[in-house]
Amino acid sequence: MTSEDYPAMCLNTAHAFASPFEVVFATRTDACWLYWCEDCRHRGQLLDWGAAANFPEIAIHPYAIAEGIGFWQTAALLGSDDMIWMFLGLIEMLDMEIREEASV
């Protein structure tokens, strides 16, 4: 048997600390090939954007992610849902500004 014969598990650490312990199977991967279930797909979306932008430094009070793939992966794996959603909101605003500037 190879690793491809087994279903991938979601990498969100919250599943591991749930009571009782949860095994949640992944339904998608992100640009870094990390696995996420449907409930955690927003973590993969964060990494997808980071990869497209070459993993820049980004901050929104009170959170920050340093430049580089390792910092982005750590944020996606260990960050709170509140932090992930705040960054996705910031990213959406940044993308809107870029589109507006391009249309002028």
C-alpha positions in Angstrom: 0.0 0.0 0.0 1.1 3.5 -0.7 0.2 6.8 1.0 -2.2 7.4 -2.0 -4.3 4.5 -0.8 -5.2 6.3 2.4 -7.5 9.3 2.6 -5.8 12.5 3.7 -6.8 14.1 7.0 -7.4 17.8 7.6 -4.4 19.4 9.2 -6.2 21.9 11.4 -4.9 21.3 14.9 -8.3 22.2 16.4 -9.5 18.7 15.3 -6.7 17.0 17.2 -7.6 18.9 20.4 -11.4 18.4 20.1 -13.1 16.3 22.8 -13.6 13.6 21.8 -10.7 13.5 19.3 -11.9 14.0 15.8 -10.5 12.5 12.6 -11.7 14.7 9.7 -10.9 13.8 6.2 -9.6 16.4 3.8 -11.5 17.5 0.7 -9.0 19.8 -0.9 -5.4 20.9 -0.9 -3.9 24.4 -1.1 -1.0 25.8 -3.1 1.4 24.3 -0.5 -0.1 20.9 -0.7 -1.6 21.0 2.8 -4.9 19.2 3.3 -8.1 20.8 4.6 -11.7 19.7 5.2 -14.6 21.8 4.0 -14.9 23.6 7.4 -11.2 24.6 7.2 -11.0 25.5 3.5 -10.5 29.2 4.5 -7.1 28.3 5.9 -6.1 26.9 2.4 -7.5 30.0 0.8 -5.2 32.1 2.9 -2.2 30.0 1.7 -3.4 30.1 -1.9 -3.4 33.9 -1.8 0.0 34.0 0.0 1.5 31.8 -2.7 0.1 34.0 -5.5 1.6 37.0 -3.8 4.9 35.3 -3.1 4.2 35.1 0.7 4.7 38.7 1.6 4.7 40.2 5.1 1.2 41.2 6.1 -0.4 42.6 9.2 -3.8 43.6 10.6 -4.0 44.6 14.2 -3.4 42.6 16.4 -2.1 39.9 14.0 0.9 39.6 11.6 2.4 37.1 9.3 6.1 37.5 8.4 7.4 37.1 4.9 8.1 33.6 3.8 6.3 30.3 3.2 7.1 28.9 6.6 5.5 31.8 8.5 2.4 31.5 6.3 2.1 27.8 6.8 2.5 28.2 10.5 -0.3 30.9 10.5 -2.6 28.6 8.5 -1.9 25.6 10.7 -1.9 27.1 14.1 -3.8 30.5 13.8 -7.2 31.0 15.3 -10.2 31.2 13.0 -10.6 34.8 14.0 -7.1 35.6 12.7 -7.6 33.7 9.5 -10.9 35.5 8.7 -9.4 38.9 9.5 -6.5 38.2 7.1 -8.9 37.0 4.4 -10.9 40.3 4.9 -7.7 42.3 4.5 -6.7 40.4 1.4 -10.1 41.0 -0.1 -9.7 44.8 0.5 -6.2 44.7 -0.9 -7.4 42.9 -4.0 -10.2 45.4 -4.5 -7.7 48.3 -4.3 -5.5 46.7 -6.9 -8.4 46.1 -9.2 -9.6 49.7 -8.8 -6.1 51.1 -9.5 -5.8 48.9 -12.6 -9.1 50.2 -14.0 -8.1 53.8 -13.7 
